């Protein structure tokens, strides 16, 4: 069987095979360590937030769903929508102190945020050979490792804002909904591809190259000598 002549088609075939292999490696071997990284980094981020304490943590139940103990800043806990959840507050009394909030997150979301790892590895390994392949792999993997917990944190912020109705209907609420849609349906798939094309110059040039055959450049005719002109053997083409 003859190999395809188009470099884009060869890259597509290599990428398809490597994608299946990387997805199998991700699902059967690396998923739990990657989820552990997302859990640890998200928990550290929660503790760095305003009002966070040592009680901020993440637990995973038997079904794989996550329970996040999310700290609430003072300006959030004092809002009327939050205070009304604890019953009517008598006049003249201080607001109820709400230090944290338990958020239930389906297990499919943390898994989705780790999908960028096998996608990125398949893209880079299917790219043209380069001496900087290991550097590209390490740098891109580090970027994907940063995006994964940030995506989970955005989901946490969106879920809390929706639960407590922190953002009123309008343009801001529409932008928040659009950001959550982008976070769940675009970033996990598009981010590894864009990172791979940004870091791997050979991959970028191969994807956007045009492999069309060049037409021969027309050569202008050489004008004849003076003798041919005198005898009338040469006629200009525009006459």
C-alpha positions as CSV (number, residue, x, y, z in Angstrom):
1,X,0.0,0.0,0.0
2,X,1.4,3.3,-1.1
3,X,1.7,6.0,1.6
4,X,-0.2,9.2,1.0
5,X,1.7,11.9,-0.7
6,X,0.1,14.8,1.2
7,X,1.9,15.7,4.5
8,X,-1.4,16.9,5.9
9,X,-3.0,13.4,5.2
10,X,0.1,11.6,6.7
11,X,-0.2,13.8,9.8
12,X,-3.9,13.0,10.1
13,X,-3.3,9.3,9.9
14,X,-0.5,9.4,12.5
15,X,-2.5,11.6,14.7
16,X,-5.5,9.3,14.6
17,X,-3.5,6.3,15.6
18,X,-1.6,8.2,18.3
19,X,-4.8,9.7,19.7
20,X,-6.3,6.3,20.2
21,X,-3.1,5.2,22.0
22,X,-2.9,8.3,24.2
23,X,-6.6,8.1,25.1
24,X,-6.1,4.5,26.2
25,X,-3.0,5.5,28.2
26,X,-4.9,8.4,29.8
27,X,-8.0,6.4,30.7
28,X,-6.4,3.2,32.0
29,X,-3.1,4.5,33.5
30,X,-2.8,8.2,34.0
31,X,-6.3,9.4,34.8
32,X,-6.0,9.0,38.6
33,X,-2.6,10.7,38.9
34,X,-3.9,13.6,36.7
35,X,-7.1,13.9,38.8
36,X,-4.9,13.9,41.9
37,X,-3.0,16.9,40.5
38,X,-6.2,18.8,39.6
39,X,-7.5,18.1,43.1
40,X,-4.3,19.2,44.9
41,X,-3.8,22.3,42.8
42,X,-7.4,23.4,43.1
43,X,-7.4,22.8,46.9
44,X,-4.3,25.0,47.2
45,X,-5.9,27.7,45.2
46,X,-9.0,27.6,47.4
47,X,-6.8,28.1,50.5
48,X,-5.2,31.1,48.9
49,X,-8.5,32.9,48.3
50,X,-9.8,35.6,50.6
51,X,-11.2,34.2,53.7
52,X,-9.9,30.7,53.1
53,X,-8.7,28.5,56.0
54,X,-7.4,25.0,56.6
55,X,-11.0,23.7,56.4
56,X,-11.0,24.2,52.6
57,X,-10.7,20.8,51.0
58,X,-12.0,18.5,48.3
59,X,-13.4,15.0,48.9
60,X,-14.3,12.4,46.3
61,X,-17.1,9.9,47.0
62,X,-17.4,6.3,45.7
63,X,-19.2,7.5,42.5
64,X,-16.4,9.8,41.6
65,X,-18.3,13.0,42.3
66,X,-16.4,15.9,44.0
67,X,-17.4,17.9,47.1
68,X,-15.6,21.2,47.4
69,X,-15.5,23.1,50.6
70,X,-15.3,26.6,49.1
71,X,-14.5,29.6,51.2
72,X,-16.8,32.6,50.8
73,X,-15.4,36.1,51.0
74,X,-17.0,38.5,53.4
75,X,-18.6,40.6,50.7
76,X,-20.3,37.5,49.3
77,X,-21.5,36.2,52.6
78,X,-23.1,39.5,53.6
79,X,-25.3,39.8,50.5
80,X,-29.0,39.5,51.0
81,X,-29.3,36.5,48.7
82,X,-26.9,34.6,50.9
83,X,-28.4,35.8,54.3
84,X,-31.9,34.9,53.2
85,X,-30.9,31.2,52.9
86,X,-30.4,31.1,56.7
87,X,-33.8,32.6,57.6
88,X,-34.9,36.1,58.5
89,X,-32.3,38.1,60.5
90,X,-33.7,40.3,63.2
91,X,-33.1,44.0,62.9
92,X,-30.1,45.3,64.8
93,X,-28.3,42.0,64.8
94,X,-25.1,41.3,62.9
95,X,-25.3,39.3,59.7
96,X,-24.8,35.6,59.8
97,X,-21.2,34.6,59.2
98,X,-20.9,32.2,56.3
99,X,-17.3,31.1,56.0
100,X,-17.6,28.4,53.5
101,X,-19.9,26.6,51.2
102,X,-20.1,23.0,50.1
103,X,-20.4,22.6,46.3
104,X,-21.2,19.3,44.7
105,X,-19.4,18.8,41.3
106,X,-20.2,15.9,39.0
107,X,-17.1,13.7,38.5
108,X,-17.3,14.1,34.7
109,X,-16.1,17.7,34.9
110,X,-12.7,17.0,36.5
111,X,-12.2,14.2,34.1
112,X,-13.1,16.5,31.2
113,X,-10.5,19.0,32.3
114,X,-7.8,16.4,32.1
115,X,-8.7,15.5,28.5
116,X,-6.2,18.1,27.2
117,X,-3.2,15.9,28.2
118,X,-3.8,13.0,25.7
119,X,-4.9,15.4,23.0
120,X,-1.8,17.5,23.3
121,X,0.5,14.5,23.4
122,X,-1.1,13.0,20.3
123,X,-0.7,16.3,18.4
124,X,2.9,16.8,19.2
125,X,4.0,13.1,18.7
126,X,2.2,13.1,15.3
127,X,4.0,16.3,14.2
128,X,7.1,16.4,12.0
129,X,10.3,15.2,13.8
130,X,12.1,18.0,15.7
131,X,15.2,18.1,17.9
132,X,13.1,20.2,20.4
133,X,10.4,17.5,20.8
134,X,11.0,16.9,24.5
135,X,11.1,20.6,25.2
136,X,7.8,21.1,23.4
137,X,6.3,18.2,25.2
138,X,7.3,19.4,28.7
139,X,6.3,23.1,28.1
140,X,3.0,22.2,26.6
141,X,2.2,19.6,29.3
142,X,2.9,22.3,31.9
143,X,0.5,24.7,30.3
144,X,-2.2,22.1,30.1
145,X,-1.5,21.3,33.8
146,X,-2.2,24.9,34.6
147,X,-5.3,25.2,32.5
148,X,-7.0,22.2,34.1
149,X,-7.4,23.5,37.6
150,X,-8.2,27.0,36.3
151,X,-11.1,25.5,34.4
152,X,-12.3,23.8,37.5
153,X,-12.0,27.0,39.5
154,X,-14.1,28.8,36.8
155,X,-16.7,26.2,37.2
156,X,-16.7,26.7,40.9
157,X,-17.1,30.4,40.6
158,X,-19.9,30.0,38.1
159,X,-21.8,27.4,40.2
160,X,-21.6,29.6,43.3
161,X,-22.7,32.7,41.4
162,X,-25.7,30.8,40.0
163,X,-26.6,29.2,43.4
164,X,-26.6,32.5,45.3
165,X,-27.8,34.6,42.3
166,X,-24.8,37.0,42.6
167,X,-25.1,38.3,39.1
168,X,-28.4,39.9,38.1
169,X,-29.9,39.1,34.6
170,X,-28.4,41.2,31.9
171,X,-25.2,41.4,29.9
172,X,-22.9,40.4,32.7
173,X,-25.0,37.2,33.3
174,X,-25.0,36.4,29.6
175,X,-21.2,36.8,29.5
176,X,-20.9,34.5,32.5
177,X,-23.1,31.9,30.8
178,X,-21.1,32.2,27.6
179,X,-17.8,31.8,29.6
180,X,-19.1,28.6,31.3
181,X,-20.2,27.2,27.9
182,X,-16.7,28.1,26.5
183,X,-15.1,26.5,29.6
184,X,-16.9,23.2,29.2
185,X,-17.3,22.8,25.5
186,X,-14.3,24.6,23.8
187,X,-11.3,24.9,26.1
188,X,-10.8,21.2,26.8
189,X,-10.6,20.4,23.1
190,X,-9.2,23.6,21.5
191,X,-6.6,24.6,24.1
192,X,-4.2,21.6,23.5
193,X,-4.4,22.0,19.7
194,X,-3.6,25.7,19.9
195,X,-0.8,25.1,22.4
196,X,0.7,22.5,20.1
197,X,0.6,24.7,17.1
198,X,2.1,27.6,19.1
199,X,5.1,25.7,20.5
200,X,5.8,23.3,17.6
201,X,6.8,25.4,14.5
202,X,7.0,22.4,12.3
203,X,3.5,21.4,13.1
204,X,2.2,24.9,12.5
205,X,3.9,25.2,9.1
206,X,2.7,21.7,8.0
207,X,-0.9,22.4,8.9
208,X,-1.0,25.8,7.1
209,X,1.2,24.9,4.2
210,X,-0.2,24.7,0.7
211,X,1.2,21.7,-1.3
212,X,0.1,22.8,-4.8
213,X,2.3,22.3,-7.9
214,X,4.0,25.4,-9.2
215,X,3.3,26.2,-12.8
216,X,6.3,26.9,-15.0
217,X,7.2,30.5,-15.3
218,X,6.7,31.7,-18.9
219,X,9.9,32.8,-20.6
220,X,9.8,35.9,-22.8
221,X,10.9,35.4,-26.4
222,X,14.4,36.6,-27.3
223,X,14.2,39.4,-29.9
224,X,15.8,38.5,-33.2
225,X,18.9,40.3,-34.6
226,X,19.0,43.3,-36.9
227,X,19.4,41.2,-40.1
228,X,16.0,39.5,-39.5
229,X,14.4,42.8,-38.8
230,X,15.7,44.3,-42.1
231,X,14.4,41.4,-44.2
232,X,11.0,41.6,-42.6
233,X,11.1,38.1,-41.1
234,X,10.3,39.4,-37.6
235,X,6.8,40.7,-36.9
236,X,5.8,42.1,-33.5
237,X,3.1,40.1,-31.8
238,X,0.8,43.0,-31.3
239,X,0.5,44.0,-35.0
